Amino acid sequence: MVKCQWCGSNTAQETNNTVYWELPDGTKAIEIRETPSIHCPECGMTYQSDELVKEIEDQLFLIDTSKLEKSMTFETLMAVPRLLKRNYFDFSK
Ligand SMILES: [Zn+2]
């Protein structure tokens, strides 16, 4: 049992849920299945924790999203290797 961040009830439960996520560049939305989520029977909300939202957004920012399937599981998404990003603040070259 976890505390619901919406209504404060202590009856929320961890669950897995399908979510739709817009890519950082806004070109498309993907379906992420089996995403760790929290469901609160008290207020009916199903949502992802802030930490998880950040984890997904970081991952989408750091991988090549053009090669992503339209639908995948959370585990598959998080297993996509991250690209080495260019350092935009390196002016020495
Ligand atoms: Zn609630």
PDB file of the backbone (N, CA, C, O) and the ligand in Angstrom, with CONECT records:
HET     ZN  A 101       1
ATOM      1  N   MET A   1       0.843  -1.199   0.000  1.00  0.00           N
ATOM      2  CA  MET A   1       0.000   0.000   0.000  1.00  0.00           C
ATOM      3  C   MET A   1       0.884   1.258   0.000  1.00  0.00           C
ATOM      4  O   MET A   1       1.879   1.341   0.721  1.00  0.00           O
ATOM      5  N   VAL A   2       0.503   2.197  -0.804  1.00  0.00           N
ATOM      6  CA  VAL A   2       1.228   3.464  -0.830  1.00  0.00           C
ATOM      7  C   VAL A   2       0.237   4.612  -0.649  1.00  0.00           C
ATOM      8  O   VAL A   2      -0.972   4.433  -0.790  1.00  0.00           O
ATOM      9  N   LYS A   3       0.757   5.763  -0.342  1.00  0.00           N
ATOM     10  CA  LYS A   3      -0.099   6.928  -0.134  1.00  0.00           C
ATOM     11  C   LYS A   3      -0.403   7.579  -1.477  1.00  0.00           C
ATOM     12  O   LYS A   3       0.499   7.826  -2.277  1.00  0.00           O
ATOM     13  N   CYS A   4      -1.676   7.853  -1.714  1.00  0.00           N
ATOM     14  CA  CYS A   4      -2.083   8.486  -2.960  1.00  0.00           C
ATOM     15  C   CYS A   4      -1.674   9.955  -2.955  1.00  0.00           C
ATOM     16  O   CYS A   4      -1.967  10.690  -2.012  1.00  0.00           O
ATOM     17  N   GLN A   5      -0.992  10.370  -4.020  1.00  0.00           N
ATOM     18  CA  GLN A   5      -0.542  11.771  -4.033  1.00  0.00           C
ATOM     19  C   GLN A   5      -1.670  12.734  -4.401  1.00  0.00           C
ATOM     20  O   GLN A   5      -1.497  13.951  -4.342  1.00  0.00           O
ATOM     21  N   TRP A   6      -2.824  12.184  -4.780  1.00  0.00           N
ATOM     22  CA  TRP A   6      -3.950  13.054  -5.149  1.00  0.00           C
ATOM     23  C   TRP A   6      -4.890  13.288  -3.990  1.00  0.00           C
ATOM     24  O   TRP A   6      -5.270  14.426  -3.715  1.00  0.00           O
ATOM     25  N   CYS A   7      -5.274  12.210  -3.299  1.00  0.00           N
ATOM     26  CA  CYS A   7      -6.270  12.391  -2.234  1.00  0.00           C
ATOM     27  C   CYS A   7      -5.707  12.078  -0.850  1.00  0.00           C
ATOM     28  O   CYS A   7      -6.382  12.276   0.160  1.00  0.00           O
ATOM     29  N   GLY A   8      -4.456  11.582  -0.808  1.00  0.00           N
ATOM     30  CA  GLY A   8      -3.829  11.318   0.478  1.00  0.00           C
ATOM     31  C   GLY A   8      -4.256  10.013   1.127  1.00  0.00           C
ATOM     32  O   GLY A   8      -3.816   9.695   2.232  1.00  0.00           O
ATOM     33  N   SER A   9      -5.113   9.254   0.446  1.00  0.00           N
ATOM     34  CA  SER A   9      -5.545   7.978   0.981  1.00  0.00           C
ATOM     35  C   SER A   9      -4.379   6.999   1.038  1.00  0.00           C
ATOM     36  O   SER A   9      -3.481   7.042   0.197  1.00  0.00           O
ATOM     37  N   ASN A  10      -4.398   6.113   2.041  1.00  0.00           N
ATOM     38  CA  ASN A  10      -3.310   5.143   2.161  1.00  0.00           C
ATOM     39  C   ASN A  10      -3.639   3.814   1.497  1.00  0.00           C
ATOM     40  O   ASN A  10      -2.933   2.827   1.705  1.00  0.00           O
ATOM     41  N   THR A  11      -4.696   3.777   0.705  1.00  0.00           N
ATOM     42  CA  THR A  11      -5.124   2.508   0.121  1.00  0.00           C
ATOM     43  C   THR A  11      -4.648   2.334  -1.318  1.00  0.00           C
ATOM     44  O   THR A  11      -5.029   1.362  -1.970  1.00  0.00           O
ATOM     45  N   ALA A  12      -3.821   3.253  -1.831  1.00  0.00           N
ATOM     46  CA  ALA A  12      -3.340   3.131  -3.204  1.00  0.00           C
ATOM     47  C   ALA A  12      -2.448   1.899  -3.343  1.00  0.00           C
ATOM     48  O   ALA A  12      -1.784   1.477  -2.396  1.00  0.00           O
ATOM     49  N   GLN A  13      -2.453   1.341  -4.540  1.00  0.00           N
ATOM     50  CA  GLN A  13      -1.695   0.124  -4.772  1.00  0.00           C
ATOM     51  C   GLN A  13      -0.821   0.266  -6.002  1.00  0.00           C
ATOM     52  O   GLN A  13      -1.155   0.976  -6.951  1.00  0.00           O
ATOM     53  N   GLU A  14       0.314  -0.433  -5.961  1.00  0.00           N
ATOM     54  CA  GLU A  14       1.180  -0.443  -7.132  1.00  0.00           C
ATOM     55  C   GLU A  14       0.617  -1.406  -8.162  1.00  0.00           C
ATOM     56  O   GLU A  14       0.171  -2.503  -7.826  1.00  0.00           O
ATOM     57  N   THR A  15       0.643  -0.988  -9.407  1.00  0.00           N
ATOM     58  CA  THR A  15       0.070  -1.791 -10.461  1.00  0.00           C
ATOM     59  C   THR A  15       0.863  -1.545 -11.737  1.00  0.00           C
ATOM     60  O   THR A  15       1.769  -0.713 -11.756  1.00  0.00           O
ATOM     61  N   ASN A  16       0.527  -2.262 -12.795  1.00  0.00           N
ATOM     62  CA  ASN A  16       1.124  -1.992 -14.100  1.00  0.00           C
ATOM     63  C   ASN A  16       0.035  -1.530 -15.037  1.00  0.00           C
ATOM     64  O   ASN A  16      -1.072  -2.069 -15.032  1.00  0.00           O
ATOM     65  N   ASN A  17       0.349  -0.530 -15.843  1.00  0.00           N
ATOM     66  CA  ASN A  17      -0.682   0.088 -16.650  1.00  0.00           C
ATOM     67  C   ASN A  17      -0.112   0.458 -18.015  1.00  0.00           C
ATOM     68  O   ASN A  17       1.090   0.676 -18.161  1.00  0.00           O
ATOM     69  N   THR A  18      -0.988   0.524 -19.009  1.00  0.00           N
ATOM     70  CA  THR A  18      -0.570   0.995 -20.331  1.00  0.00           C
ATOM     71  C   THR A  18      -0.713   2.510 -20.370  1.00  0.00           C
ATOM     72  O   THR A  18      -1.768   3.047 -20.032  1.00  0.00           O
ATOM     73  N   VAL A  19       0.348   3.197 -20.782  1.00  0.00           N
ATOM     74  CA  VAL A  19       0.274   4.658 -20.872  1.00  0.00           C
ATOM     75  C   VAL A  19       0.670   5.100 -22.278  1.00  0.00           C
ATOM     76  O   VAL A  19       1.362   4.381 -22.998  1.00  0.00           O
ATOM     77  N   TYR A  20       0.226   6.273 -22.646  1.00  0.00           N
ATOM     78  CA  TYR A  20       0.579   6.841 -23.943  1.00  0.00           C
ATOM     79  C   TYR A  20       1.479   8.029 -23.680  1.00  0.00           C
ATOM     80  O   TYR A  20       1.150   8.921 -22.897  1.00  0.00           O
ATOM     81  N   TRP A  21       2.610   8.025 -24.344  1.00  0.00           N
ATOM     82  CA  TRP A  21       3.626   9.029 -24.037  1.00  0.00           C
ATOM     83  C   TRP A  21       4.018   9.780 -25.295  1.00  0.00           C
ATOM     84  O   TRP A  21       4.365   9.177 -26.310  1.00  0.00           O
ATOM     85  N   GLU A  22       3.959  11.082 -25.219  1.00  0.00           N
ATOM     86  CA  GLU A  22       4.383  11.880 -26.362  1.00  0.00           C
ATOM     87  C   GLU A  22       5.906  11.986 -26.347  1.00  0.00           C
ATOM     88  O   GLU A  22       6.506  12.223 -25.299  1.00  0.00           O
ATOM     89  N   LEU A  23       6.525  11.811 -27.505  1.00  0.00           N
ATOM     90  CA  LEU A  23       7.976  11.905 -27.590  1.00  0.00           C
ATOM     91  C   LEU A  23       8.411  13.350 -27.348  1.00  0.00           C
ATOM     92  O   LEU A  23       7.655  14.286 -27.610  1.00  0.00           O
ATOM     93  N   PRO A  24       9.653  13.524 -26.840  1.00  0.00           N
ATOM     94  CA  PRO A  24      10.121  14.889 -26.522  1.00  0.00           C
ATOM     95  C   PRO A  24      10.043  15.841 -27.718  1.00  0.00           C
ATOM     96  O   PRO A  24       9.821  17.038 -27.538  1.00  0.00           O
ATOM     97  N   ASP A  25      10.226  15.318 -28.947  1.00  0.00           N
ATOM     98  CA  ASP A  25      10.169  16.199 -30.120  1.00  0.00           C
ATOM     99  C   ASP A  25       8.735  16.389 -30.622  1.00  0.00           C
ATOM    100  O   ASP A  25       8.505  17.111 -31.592  1.00  0.00           O
ATOM    101  N   GLY A  26       7.777  15.743 -29.964  1.00  0.00           N
ATOM    102  CA  GLY A  26       6.367  15.933 -30.291  1.00  0.00           C
ATOM    103  C   GLY A  26       5.901  15.305 -31.592  1.00  0.00           C
ATOM    104  O   GLY A  26       4.786  15.565 -32.044  1.00  0.00           O
ATOM    105  N   THR A  27       6.761  14.465 -32.209  1.00  0.00           N
ATOM    106  CA  THR A  27       6.405  13.909 -33.509  1.00  0.00           C
ATOM    107  C   THR A  27       5.354  12.815 -33.417  1.00  0.00           C
ATOM    108  O   THR A  27       4.534  12.668 -34.324  1.00  0.00           O
ATOM    109  N   LYS A  28       5.368  12.053 -32.347  1.00  0.00           N
ATOM    110  CA  LYS A  28       4.370  11.001 -32.200  1.00  0.00           C
ATOM    111  C   LYS A  28       4.257  10.589 -30.745  1.00  0.00           C
ATOM    112  O   LYS A  28       5.062  10.981 -29.899  1.00  0.00           O
ATOM    113  N   ALA A  29       3.246   9.796 -30.480  1.00  0.00           N
ATOM    114  CA  ALA A  29       3.073   9.246 -29.145  1.00  0.00           C
ATOM    115  C   ALA A  29       3.279   7.748 -29.220  1.00  0.00           C
ATOM    116  O   ALA A  29       2.901   7.112 -30.204  1.00  0.00           O
ATOM    117  N   ILE A  30       3.866   7.193 -28.204  1.00  0.00           N
ATOM    118  CA  ILE A  30       4.048   5.749 -28.172  1.00  0.00           C
ATOM    119  C   ILE A  30       3.248   5.161 -27.022  1.00  0.00           C
ATOM    120  O   ILE A  30       2.897   5.836 -26.054  1.00  0.00           O
ATOM    121  N   GLU A  31       2.978   3.877 -27.175  1.00  0.00           N
ATOM    122  CA  GLU A  31       2.249   3.164 -26.130  1.00  0.00           C
ATOM    123  C   GLU A  31       3.273   2.415 -25.290  1.00  0.00           C
ATOM    124  O   GLU A  31       4.073   1.645 -25.822  1.00  0.00           O
ATOM    125  N   ILE A  32       3.249   2.636 -24.003  1.00  0.00           N
ATOM    126  CA  ILE A  32       4.160   1.913 -23.117  1.00  0.00           C
ATOM    127  C   ILE A  32       3.322   0.999 -22.235  1.00  0.00           C
ATOM    128  O   ILE A  32       2.550   1.457 -21.392  1.00  0.00           O
ATOM    129  N   ARG A  33       3.491  -0.304 -22.447  1.00  0.00           N
ATOM    130  CA  ARG A  33       2.710  -1.278 -21.691  1.00  0.00           C
ATOM    131  C   ARG A  33       3.457  -1.668 -20.412  1.00  0.00           C
ATOM    132  O   ARG A  33       4.674  -1.512 -20.310  1.00  0.00           O
ATOM    133  N   GLU A  34       2.702  -2.174 -19.453  1.00  0.00           N
ATOM    134  CA  GLU A  34       3.273  -2.658 -18.190  1.00  0.00           C
ATOM    135  C   GLU A  34       4.121  -1.591 -17.496  1.00  0.00           C
ATOM    136  O   GLU A  34       5.171  -1.886 -16.926  1.00  0.00           O
ATOM    137  N   THR A  35       3.654  -0.369 -17.555  1.00  0.00           N
ATOM    138  CA  THR A  35       4.355   0.724 -16.885  1.00  0.00           C
ATOM    139  C   THR A  35       4.023   0.710 -15.400  1.00  0.00           C
ATOM    140  O   THR A  35       2.849   0.700 -15.031  1.00  0.00           O
ATOM    141  N   PRO A  36       5.044   0.710 -14.540  1.00  0.00           N
ATOM    142  CA  PRO A  36       4.751   0.738 -13.100  1.00  0.00           C
ATOM    143  C   PRO A  36       3.925   1.969 -12.757  1.00  0.00           C
ATOM    144  O   PRO A  36       4.327   3.098 -13.038  1.00  0.00           O
ATOM    145  N   SER A  37       2.786   1.742 -12.157  1.00  0.00           N
ATOM    146  CA  SER A  37       1.845   2.821 -11.889  1.00  0.00           C
ATOM    147  C   SER A  37       1.276   2.664 -10.495  1.00  0.00           C
ATOM    148  O   SER A  37       1.488   1.652  -9.827  1.00  0.00           O
ATOM    149  N   ILE A  38       0.555   3.677 -10.073  1.00  0.00           N
ATOM    150  CA  ILE A  38      -0.117   3.628  -8.777  1.00  0.00           C
ATOM    151  C   ILE A  38      -1.604   3.815  -9.041  1.00  0.00           C
ATOM    152  O   ILE A  38      -2.019   4.741  -9.738  1.00  0.00           O
ATOM    153  N   HIS A  39      -2.388   2.922  -8.471  1.00  0.00           N
ATOM    154  CA  HIS A  39      -3.839   3.058  -8.623  1.00  0.00           C
ATOM    155  C   HIS A  39      -4.460   3.277  -7.258  1.00  0.00           C
ATOM    156  O   HIS A  39      -4.162   2.565  -6.299  1.00  0.00           O
ATOM    157  N   CYS A  40      -5.321   4.265  -7.187  1.00  0.00           N
ATOM    158  CA  CYS A  40      -5.990   4.570  -5.929  1.00  0.00           C
ATOM    159  C   CYS A  40      -7.475   4.247  -6.060  1.00  0.00           C
ATOM    160  O   CYS A  40      -8.184   4.893  -6.832  1.00  0.00           O
ATOM    161  N   PRO A  41      -7.951   3.252  -5.313  1.00  0.00           N
ATOM    162  CA  PRO A  41      -9.378   2.908  -5.395  1.00  0.00           C
ATOM    163  C   PRO A  41     -10.251   3.994  -4.764  1.00  0.00           C
ATOM    164  O   PRO A  41     -11.443   4.086  -5.056  1.00  0.00           O
ATOM    165  N   GLU A  42      -9.668   4.793  -3.920  1.00  0.00           N
ATOM    166  CA  GLU A  42     -10.404   5.855  -3.228  1.00  0.00           C
ATOM    167  C   GLU A  42     -10.876   6.951  -4.190  1.00  0.00           C
ATOM    168  O   GLU A  42     -12.053   7.309  -4.212  1.00  0.00           O
ATOM    169  N   CYS A  43      -9.933   7.477  -4.985  1.00  0.00           N
ATOM    170  CA  CYS A  43     -10.296   8.571  -5.890  1.00  0.00           C
ATOM    171  C   CYS A  43     -10.309   8.123  -7.352  1.00  0.00           C
ATOM    172  O   CYS A  43     -10.660   8.895  -8.244  1.00  0.00           O
ATOM    173  N   GLY A  44      -9.921   6.869  -7.584  1.00  0.00           N
ATOM    174  CA  GLY A  44     -10.014   6.330  -8.931  1.00  0.00           C
ATOM    175  C   GLY A  44      -8.861   6.710  -9.846  1.00  0.00           C
ATOM    176  O   GLY A  44      -8.874   6.361 -11.026  1.00  0.00           O
ATOM    177  N   MET A  45      -7.868   7.415  -9.329  1.00  0.00           N
ATOM    178  CA  MET A  45      -6.748   7.838 -10.159  1.00  0.00           C
ATOM    179  C   MET A  45      -5.763   6.699 -10.383  1.00  0.00           C
ATOM    180  O   MET A  45      -5.479   5.911  -9.481  1.00  0.00           O
ATOM    181  N   THR A  46      -5.246   6.630 -11.619  1.00  0.00           N
ATOM    182  CA  THR A  46      -4.120   5.752 -11.910  1.00  0.00           C
ATOM    183  C   THR A  46      -3.044   6.651 -12.490  1.00  0.00           C
ATOM    184  O   THR A  46      -3.287   7.354 -13.471  1.00  0.00           O
ATOM    185  N   TYR A  47      -1.881   6.637 -11.910  1.00  0.00           N
ATOM    186  CA  TYR A  47      -0.846   7.568 -12.348  1.00  0.00           C
ATOM    187  C   TYR A  47       0.540   6.985 -12.101  1.00  0.00           C
ATOM    188  O   TYR A  47       0.692   5.951 -11.451  1.00  0.00           O
ATOM    189  N   GLN A  48       1.540   7.666 -12.630  1.00  0.00           N
ATOM    190  CA  GLN A  48       2.922   7.268 -12.437  1.00  0.00           C
ATOM    191  C   GLN A  48       3.572   8.232 -11.444  1.00  0.00           C
ATOM    192  O   GLN A  48       3.242   9.418 -11.411  1.00  0.00           O
ATOM    193  N   SER A  49       4.477   7.724 -10.653  1.00  0.00           N
ATOM    194  CA  SER A  49       5.166   8.594  -9.692  1.00  0.00           C
ATOM    195  C   SER A  49       6.046   9.588 -10.444  1.00  0.00           C
ATOM    196  O   SER A  49       6.437   9.349 -11.587  1.00  0.00           O
ATOM    197  N   ASP A  50       6.352  10.705  -9.787  1.00  0.00           N
ATOM    198  CA  ASP A  50       7.201  11.731 -10.397  1.00  0.00           C
ATOM    199  C   ASP A  50       8.556  11.162 -10.821  1.00  0.00           C
ATOM    200  O   ASP A  50       9.086  11.512 -11.875  1.00  0.00           O
ATOM    201  N   GLU A  51       9.109  10.277  -9.980  1.00  0.00           N
ATOM    202  CA  GLU A  51      10.415   9.690 -10.293  1.00  0.00           C
ATOM    203  C   GLU A  51      10.324   8.874 -11.580  1.00  0.00           C
ATOM    204  O   GLU A  51      11.221   8.921 -12.422  1.00  0.00           O
ATOM    205  N   LEU A  52       9.228   8.127 -11.721  1.00  0.00           N
ATOM    206  CA  LEU A  52       9.081   7.296 -12.912  1.00  0.00           C
ATOM    207  C   LEU A  52       8.879   8.142 -14.167  1.00  0.00           C
ATOM    208  O   LEU A  52       9.420   7.837 -15.230  1.00  0.00           O
ATOM    209  N   VAL A  53       8.097   9.200 -14.028  1.00  0.00           N
ATOM    210  CA  VAL A  53       7.888  10.109 -15.164  1.00  0.00           C
ATOM    211  C   VAL A  53       9.236  10.663 -15.621  1.00  0.00           C
ATOM    212  O   VAL A  53       9.508  10.746 -16.819  1.00  0.00           O
ATOM    213  N   LYS A  54      10.074  11.039 -14.660  1.00  0.00           N
ATOM    214  CA  LYS A  54      11.379  11.593 -14.987  1.00  0.00           C
ATOM    215  C   LYS A  54      12.249  10.528 -15.667  1.00  0.00           C
ATOM    216  O   LYS A  54      12.958  10.807 -16.633  1.00  0.00           O
ATOM    217  N   GLU A  55      12.177   9.314 -15.143  1.00  0.00           N
ATOM    218  CA  GLU A  55      12.949   8.204 -15.711  1.00  0.00           C
ATOM    219  C   GLU A  55      12.585   7.981 -17.186  1.00  0.00           C
ATOM    220  O   GLU A  55      13.462   7.812 -18.033  1.00  0.00           O
ATOM    221  N   ILE A  56      11.285   7.985 -17.476  1.00  0.00           N
ATOM    222  CA  ILE A  56      10.824   7.773 -18.848  1.00  0.00           C
ATOM    223  C   ILE A  56      11.249   8.944 -19.727  1.00  0.00           C
ATOM    224  O   ILE A  56      11.707   8.742 -20.851  1.00  0.00           O
ATOM    225  N   GLU A  57      11.101  10.165 -19.223  1.00  0.00           N
ATOM    226  CA  GLU A  57      11.446  11.326 -20.038  1.00  0.00           C
ATOM    227  C   GLU A  57      12.945  11.405 -20.307  1.00  0.00           C
ATOM    228  O   GLU A  57      13.366  11.752 -21.410  1.00  0.00           O
ATOM    229  N   ASP A  58      13.738  11.086 -19.308  1.00  0.00           N
ATOM    230  CA  ASP A  58      15.202  11.044 -19.506  1.00  0.00           C
ATOM    231  C   ASP A  58      15.545  10.019 -20.572  1.00  0.00           C
ATOM    232  O   ASP A  58      16.338  10.282 -21.476  1.00  0.00           O
ATOM    233  N   GLN A  59      14.932   8.838 -20.452  1.00  0.00           N
ATOM    234  CA  GLN A  59      15.226   7.760 -21.398  1.00  0.00           C
ATOM    235  C   GLN A  59      14.840   8.167 -22.826  1.00  0.00           C
ATOM    236  O   GLN A  59      15.614   7.961 -23.761  1.00  0.00           O
ATOM    237  N   LEU A  60      13.647   8.743 -22.993  1.00  0.00           N
ATOM    238  CA  LEU A  60      13.195   9.140 -24.330  1.00  0.00           C
ATOM    239  C   LEU A  60      14.088  10.231 -24.910  1.00  0.00           C
ATOM    240  O   LEU A  60      14.261  10.325 -26.125  1.00  0.00           O
ATOM    241  N   PHE A  61      14.647  11.046 -24.036  1.00  0.00           N
ATOM    242  CA  PHE A  61      15.514  12.132 -24.491  1.00  0.00           C
ATOM    243  C   PHE A  61      16.864  11.594 -24.950  1.00  0.00           C
ATOM    244  O   PHE A  61      17.503  12.168 -25.832  1.00  0.00           O
ATOM    245  N   LEU A  62      17.294  10.487 -24.347  1.00  0.00           N
ATOM    246  CA  LEU A  62      18.657   9.999 -24.584  1.00  0.00           C
ATOM    247  C   LEU A  62      18.756   8.856 -25.588  1.00  0.00           C
ATOM    248  O   LEU A  62      19.857   8.420 -25.924  1.00  0.00           O
ATOM    249  N   ILE A  63      17.626   8.371 -26.064  1.00  0.00           N
ATOM    250  CA  ILE A  63      17.687   7.271 -27.041  1.00  0.00           C
ATOM    251  C   ILE A  63      17.240   7.773 -28.410  1.00  0.00           C
ATOM    252  O   ILE A  63      16.679   8.861 -28.539  1.00  0.00           O
ATOM    253  N   ASP A  64      17.499   6.962 -29.421  1.00  0.00           N
ATOM    254  CA  ASP A  64      17.075   7.315 -30.774  1.00  0.00           C
ATOM    255  C   ASP A  64      15.602   6.936 -30.930  1.00  0.00           C
ATOM    256  O   ASP A  64      15.277   5.786 -31.228  1.00  0.00           O
ATOM    257  N   THR A  65      14.713   7.913 -30.726  1.00  0.00           N
ATOM    258  CA  THR A  65      13.280   7.616 -30.708  1.00  0.00           C
ATOM    259  C   THR A  65      12.718   7.310 -32.098  1.00  0.00           C
ATOM    260  O   THR A  65      11.608   6.791 -32.217  1.00  0.00           O
ATOM    261  N   SER A  66      13.489   7.634 -33.163  1.00  0.00           N
ATOM    262  CA  SER A  66      12.974   7.361 -34.507  1.00  0.00           C
ATOM    263  C   SER A  66      12.883   5.865 -34.787  1.00  0.00           C
ATOM    264  O   SER A  66      12.152   5.435 -35.680  1.00  0.00           O
ATOM    265  N   LYS A  67      13.632   5.074 -34.016  1.00  0.00           N
ATOM    266  CA  LYS A  67      13.608   3.624 -34.235  1.00  0.00           C
ATOM    267  C   LYS A  67      12.676   2.891 -33.280  1.00  0.00           C
ATOM    268  O   LYS A  67      12.616   1.662 -33.293  1.00  0.00           O
ATOM    269  N   LEU A  68      11.960   3.626 -32.464  1.00  0.00           N
ATOM    270  CA  LEU A  68      11.092   2.981 -31.478  1.00  0.00           C
ATOM    271  C   LEU A  68       9.855   2.363 -32.121  1.00  0.00           C
ATOM    272  O   LEU A  68       9.310   2.879 -33.097  1.00  0.00           O
ATOM    273  N   GLU A  69       9.436   1.253 -31.548  1.00  0.00           N
ATOM    274  CA  GLU A  69       8.151   0.666 -31.930  1.00  0.00           C
ATOM    275  C   GLU A  69       7.052   1.593 -31.413  1.00  0.00           C
ATOM    276  O   GLU A  69       7.258   2.361 -30.472  1.00  0.00           O
ATOM    277  N   LYS A  70       5.886   1.505 -32.045  1.00  0.00           N
ATOM    278  CA  LYS A  70       4.765   2.339 -31.584  1.00  0.00           C
ATOM    279  C   LYS A  70       4.207   1.857 -30.252  1.00  0.00           C
ATOM    280  O   LYS A  70       3.586   2.605 -29.497  1.00  0.00           O
ATOM    281  N   SER A  71       4.454   0.582 -29.999  1.00  0.00           N
ATOM    282  CA  SER A  71       3.963  -0.008 -28.765  1.00  0.00           C
ATOM    283  C   SER A  71       5.045  -0.906 -28.187  1.00  0.00           C
ATOM    284  O   SER A  71       5.575  -1.768 -28.888  1.00  0.00           O
ATOM    285  N   MET A  72       5.370  -0.717 -26.938  1.00  0.00           N
ATOM    286  CA  MET A  72       6.386  -1.564 -26.311  1.00  0.00           C
ATOM    287  C   MET A  72       6.140  -1.635 -24.821  1.00  0.00           C
ATOM    288  O   MET A  72       5.337  -0.879 -24.275  1.00  0.00           O
ATOM    289  N   THR A  73       6.836  -2.550 -24.166  1.00  0.00           N
ATOM    290  CA  THR A  73       6.690  -2.607 -22.722  1.00  0.00           C
ATOM    291  C   THR A  73       7.687  -1.643 -22.087  1.00  0.00           C
ATOM    292  O   THR A  73       8.678  -1.253 -22.705  1.00  0.00           O
ATOM    293  N   PHE A  74       7.411  -1.275 -20.868  1.00  0.00           N
ATOM    294  CA  PHE A  74       8.286  -0.383 -20.109  1.00  0.00           C
ATOM    295  C   PHE A  74       9.704  -0.962 -20.051  1.00  0.00           C
ATOM    296  O   PHE A  74      10.694  -0.251 -20.222  1.00  0.00           O
ATOM    297  N   GLU A  75       9.769  -2.265 -19.805  1.00  0.00           N
ATOM    298  CA  GLU A  75      11.067  -2.927 -19.695  1.00  0.00           C
ATOM    299  C   GLU A  75      11.869  -2.804 -20.989  1.00  0.00           C
ATOM    300  O   GLU A  75      13.068  -2.528 -20.962  1.00  0.00           O
ATOM    301  N   THR A  76      11.191  -3.012 -22.132  1.00  0.00           N
ATOM    302  CA  THR A  76      11.861  -2.907 -23.430  1.00  0.00           C
ATOM    303  C   THR A  76      12.355  -1.491 -23.650  1.00  0.00           C
ATOM    304  O   THR A  76      13.479  -1.281 -24.106  1.00  0.00           O
ATOM    305  N   LEU A  77      11.516  -0.524 -23.326  1.00  0.00           N
ATOM    306  CA  LEU A  77      11.891   0.877 -23.512  1.00  0.00           C
ATOM    307  C   LEU A  77      13.133   1.225 -22.699  1.00  0.00           C
ATOM    308  O   LEU A  77      14.062   1.852 -23.209  1.00  0.00           O
ATOM    309  N   MET A  78      13.144   0.815 -21.430  1.00  0.00           N
ATOM    310  CA  MET A  78      14.255   1.181 -20.565  1.00  0.00           C
ATOM    311  C   MET A  78      15.536   0.430 -20.935  1.00  0.00           C
ATOM    312  O   MET A  78      16.628   0.808 -20.511  1.00  0.00           O
ATOM    313  N   ALA A  79      15.395  -0.628 -21.724  1.00  0.00           N
ATOM    314  CA  ALA A  79      16.564  -1.416 -22.128  1.00  0.00           C
ATOM    315  C   ALA A  79      17.197  -0.883 -23.417  1.00  0.00           C
ATOM    316  O   ALA A  79      18.273  -1.334 -23.808  1.00  0.00           O
ATOM    317  N   VAL A  80      16.534   0.078 -24.083  1.00  0.00           N
ATOM    318  CA  VAL A  80      17.098   0.639 -25.308  1.00  0.00           C
ATOM    319  C   VAL A  80      18.384   1.387 -24.951  1.00  0.00           C
ATOM    320  O   VAL A  80      18.384   2.249 -24.072  1.00  0.00           O
ATOM    321  N   PRO A  81      19.487   1.048 -25.643  1.00  0.00           N
ATOM    322  CA  PRO A  81      20.741   1.723 -25.293  1.00  0.00           C
ATOM    323  C   PRO A  81      20.693   3.222 -25.553  1.00  0.00           C
ATOM    324  O   PRO A  81      20.139   3.673 -26.556  1.00  0.00           O
ATOM    325  N   ARG A  82      21.275   3.982 -24.648  1.00  0.00           N
ATOM    326  CA  ARG A  82      21.285   5.443 -24.780  1.00  0.00           C
ATOM    327  C   ARG A  82      22.392   5.883 -25.721  1.00  0.00           C
ATOM    328  O   ARG A  82      23.468   5.288 -25.772  1.00  0.00           O
ATOM    329  N   LEU A  83      22.099   6.936 -26.461  1.00  0.00           N
ATOM    330  CA  LEU A  83      23.092   7.500 -27.365  1.00  0.00           C
ATOM    331  C   LEU A  83      24.052   8.357 -26.557  1.00  0.00           C
ATOM    332  O   LEU A  83      23.705   8.882 -25.499  1.00  0.00           O
ATOM    333  N   LEU A  84      25.250   8.485 -27.072  1.00  0.00           N
ATOM    334  CA  LEU A  84      26.159   9.440 -26.458  1.00  0.00           C
ATOM    335  C   LEU A  84      25.819  10.805 -27.024  1.00  0.00           C
ATOM    336  O   LEU A  84      25.950  11.043 -28.225  1.00  0.00           O
ATOM    337  N   LYS A  85      25.385  11.690 -26.157  1.00  0.00           N
ATOM    338  CA  LYS A  85      24.968  13.002 -26.631  1.00  0.00           C
ATOM    339  C   LYS A  85      26.181  13.900 -26.828  1.00  0.00           C
ATOM    340  O   LYS A  85      27.147  13.848 -26.066  1.00  0.00           O
ATOM    341  N   ARG A  86      26.109  14.711 -27.851  1.00  0.00           N
ATOM    342  CA  ARG A  86      27.133  15.706 -28.079  1.00  0.00           C
ATOM    343  C   ARG A  86      27.098  16.711 -26.922  1.00  0.00           C
ATOM    344  O   ARG A  86      26.034  17.061 -26.412  1.00  0.00           O
ATOM    345  N   ASN A  87      28.246  17.146 -26.539  1.00  0.00           N
ATOM    346  CA  ASN A  87      28.296  18.159 -25.491  1.00  0.00           C
ATOM    347  C   ASN A  87      28.149  19.545 -26.112  1.00  0.00           C
ATOM    348  O   ASN A  87      29.091  20.080 -26.697  1.00  0.00           O
ATOM    349  N   TYR A  88      26.965  20.113 -25.977  1.00  0.00           N
ATOM    350  CA  TYR A  88      26.655  21.384 -26.630  1.00  0.00           C
ATOM    351  C   TYR A  88      27.408  22.563 -26.014  1.00  0.00           C
ATOM    352  O   TYR A  88      27.452  23.653 -26.585  1.00  0.00           O
ATOM    353  N   PHE A  89      27.997  22.330 -24.845  1.00  0.00           N
ATOM    354  CA  PHE A  89      28.651  23.446 -24.179  1.00  0.00           C
ATOM    355  C   PHE A  89      30.162  23.413 -24.359  1.00  0.00           C
ATOM    356  O   PHE A  89      30.896  24.198 -23.759  1.00  0.00           O
ATOM    357  N   ASP A  90      30.608  22.482 -25.203  1.00  0.00           N
ATOM    358  CA  ASP A  90      32.034  22.389 -25.460  1.00  0.00           C
ATOM    359  C   ASP A  90      32.367  23.244 -26.685  1.00  0.00           C
ATOM    360  O   ASP A  90      32.099  22.841 -27.817  1.00  0.00           O
ATOM    361  N   PHE A  91      32.949  24.417 -26.457  1.00  0.00           N
ATOM    362  CA  PHE A  91      33.230  25.337 -27.567  1.00  0.00           C
ATOM    363  C   PHE A  91      34.683  25.244 -28.039  1.00  0.00           C
ATOM    364  O   PHE A  91      35.145  26.075 -28.821  1.00  0.00           O
ATOM    365  N   SER A  92      35.393  24.229 -27.556  1.00  0.00           N
ATOM    366  CA  SER A  92      36.828  24.170 -27.863  1.00  0.00           C
ATOM    367  C   SER A  92      37.108  23.690 -29.283  1.00  0.00           C
ATOM    368  O   SER A  92      38.222  23.871 -29.773  1.00  0.00           O
ATOM    369  N   LYS A  93      36.129  23.083 -29.961  1.00  0.00           N
ATOM    370  CA  LYS A  93      36.403  22.546 -31.301  1.00  0.00           C
ATOM    371  C   LYS A  93      36.063  23.570 -32.397  1.00  0.00           C
ATOM    372  O   LYS A  93      36.232  23.285 -33.582  1.00  0.00           O
TER     373      LYS A  93
HETATM  374 ZN    ZN A 101      -6.477   8.814  -4.303  1.00  0.00          ZN2+
END
